[in-house]
Amino acid sequence: MKKSKDSIKREIVVNAPLKQIWDALTKPEHLNLWYTKNAEIEFRIGGRGYMNHGWGATSEGVFTEIDPMKRFVLESIDGDFTTITTLEKVENGILVSIEYQASVLGGMNQSTKENMLFGTSQFLENLKSVYETGTDNRAKFWKSWIGIAHTSNDGGRGTRVLQVKENSVAAAAGIKLEDIILAIDGEEIGGYESFERTLNTKNVNCNVTLTIERKNEKSQVNCLVDIYPVPY
């Protein structure tokens, strides 16, 4: 009996010709312009696809469905993780949708899901940037961190700390499990993605002021910004 699969999705509208976006998603030389460090694609039913995304992340699978200019499906080698990419003409361009389906998603913690969706959003935004303005923003991605795992707090108020890495700058600053980070340098944090985007605008080796809520009491903590631990 097949395991039921949970699903998560991100999408964006890109103002560019359909053929150009289809090529951007299916041809190695085009994928390398906005998404991959290196792609090896055999784009046919039963063909293999390997993608090195940078920052130590890779993915590999087999193409199981291809509907030209509309949709294609890449399944992981074990068949459990499915990536469905669809393209649709809309008023302002092409709606590009990337959906992940996997039985493991149900058991995945929220922080890991949010990280996956945030990464997808970053790359889709880069697709839009490259094909609308010619600007590749990957050099600005994943530059800085403080050494925590976190997840969006209930009600869109900050992000909640799930883990503090030993010997990290967060640990040195006194950040603890279950702390809620409400702001960075006075800029409100609305959740996981808001924290990551805001932190990444800060220079490595600078200090930031974090507004923390701990046991319903607010305080401010100075924290060094460290370099992201996995290079591109």
Residue pairs with C-beta under 8 A, 6 or more apart in sequence:
3 80
3 103
4 103
5 80
5 82
5 101
5 102
5 103
5 105
6 101
6 102
6 103
6 105
6 106
7 99
7 100
7 101
7 105
8 99
8 100
8 105
8 113
8 116
8 117
9 97
9 98
9 99
9 100
10 97
10 98
10 117
10 120
10 121
10 124
11 95
11 96
11 97
11 98
11 124
12 95
12 96
12 121
12 124
12 125
12 127
12 128
13 90
13 92
13 93
13 94
13 95
13 96
13 128
14 21
14 93
14 94
14 96
14 127
14 128
14 131
14 132
15 92
15 93
15 94
15 128
15 131
15 132
16 93
16 94
16 131
16 132
17 94
18 69
18 87
18 89
18 94
19 69
20 131
21 87
21 94
21 96
21 127
21 131
22 68
22 69
22 87
23 30
24 30
24 31
24 33
24 34
24 127
24 130
24 131
25 31
25 72
25 85
25 87
25 96
26 41
26 43
26 72
27 41
27 43
28 36
28 39
28 40
28 41
31 39
31 41
31 51
32 38
32 39
33 130
33 136
34 123
34 126
34 127
34 129
34 130
34 131
34 136
34 138
35 51
35 53
35 123
35 126
35 127
36 51
36 52
36 53
36 54
37 52
37 53
37 54
37 232
38 51
38 52
39 49
39 50
39 51
39 52
40 48
40 49
40 50
40 51
41 47
41 49
41 50
42 48
42 49
42 63
43 49
43 63
43 66
43 72
44 63
44 66
45 63
45 64
45 65
45 66
46 62
46 63
46 64
47 62
47 63
48 60
48 61
48 62
48 63
49 60
49 61
49 62
49 63
49 74
50 58
50 59
50 60
51 58
51 59
51 60
52 58
53 59
53 119
53 123
54 138
54 232
55 141
55 142
55 228
55 230
55 231
55 232
56 230
57 119
59 76
59 83
60 76
60 77
61 74
61 75
61 76
61 77
61 81
61 83
62 74
62 75
62 77
63 72
63 73
63 74
63 75
64 73
64 74
64 75
64 82
65 71
65 72
65 73
66 72
66 73
69 87
70 86
70 87
70 88
71 84
71 85
71 86
71 87
72 84
72 85
73 82
73 83
73 84
73 85
74 82
74 83
74 85
75 81
75 82
75 83
76 82
80 102
80 103
80 104
81 100
81 101
81 102
81 104
82 100
82 101
82 102
83 98
83 99
83 100
84 97
84 98
84 99
84 100
84 101
85 96
85 97
85 98
85 99
86 95
86 96
86 97
86 99
87 94
87 95
87 96
87 97
88 94
88 95
88 97
89 95
96 124
96 127
98 120
98 124
100 116
105 113
109 151
109 162
110 151
110 152
111 149
111 150
111 151
111 162
111 192
114 151
114 152
114 191
114 192
114 193
115 192
117 193
118 192
118 193
118 196
121 193
122 141
125 137
126 136
126 137
126 138
126 141
129 135
129 136
129 137
130 136
138 232
139 232
140 200
141 200
141 232
142 200
142 228
142 230
142 232
143 200
143 204
143 227
143 228
144 199
144 200
144 202
144 203
144 204
144 225
144 226
144 227
144 228
145 199
145 225
145 226
145 227
145 228
145 229
146 168
146 169
146 170
146 173
146 175
146 199
146 223
146 224
146 225
146 226
147 164
147 165
147 168
147 169
147 170
147 171
147 226
148 161
148 162
148 163
148 164
148 165
148 168
148 170
148 175
149 161
149 162
149 163
150 159
150 160
150 161
150 162
150 181
150 192
150 195
151 159
151 160
151 162
151 192
152 159
152 160
152 190
152 191
152 192
152 193
153 159
153 160
153 180
153 191
156 190
156 191
157 180
157 182
157 190
158 180
158 181
158 182
158 183
158 189
158 190
158 191
158 195
158 213
159 180
159 181
159 189
159 191
159 192
159 194
159 195
160 178
160 179
160 180
160 181
161 170
161 175
161 176
161 177
161 178
161 179
161 180
161 181
162 177
163 177
164 170
164 171
164 175
164 176
164 177
165 171
168 226
169 223
169 224
169 225
169 226
170 223
172 223
172 224
173 210
173 221
173 222
173 223
173 224
174 221
175 181
175 210
175 212
175 221
175 223
176 214
178 214
179 212
179 213
179 214
180 212
180 213
180 214
181 189
181 195
181 210
181 211
181 212
182 188
182 189
182 211
182 212
182 213
182 218
183 189
183 210
183 211
184 195
184 198
184 199
184 202
184 208
184 209
184 210
184 211
185 202
185 208
185 209
186 209
186 211
187 198
188 194
189 195
189 198
199 208
199 225
202 208
202 225
203 225
204 225
204 226
204 227
205 224
205 225
205 226
205 227
206 224
206 225
207 222
207 223
207 224
207 225
208 222
208 223
208 225
209 220
209 221
209 222
209 223
210 220
210 221
210 222
210 223
211 218
211 219
211 220
212 218
212 219
212 220
212 221
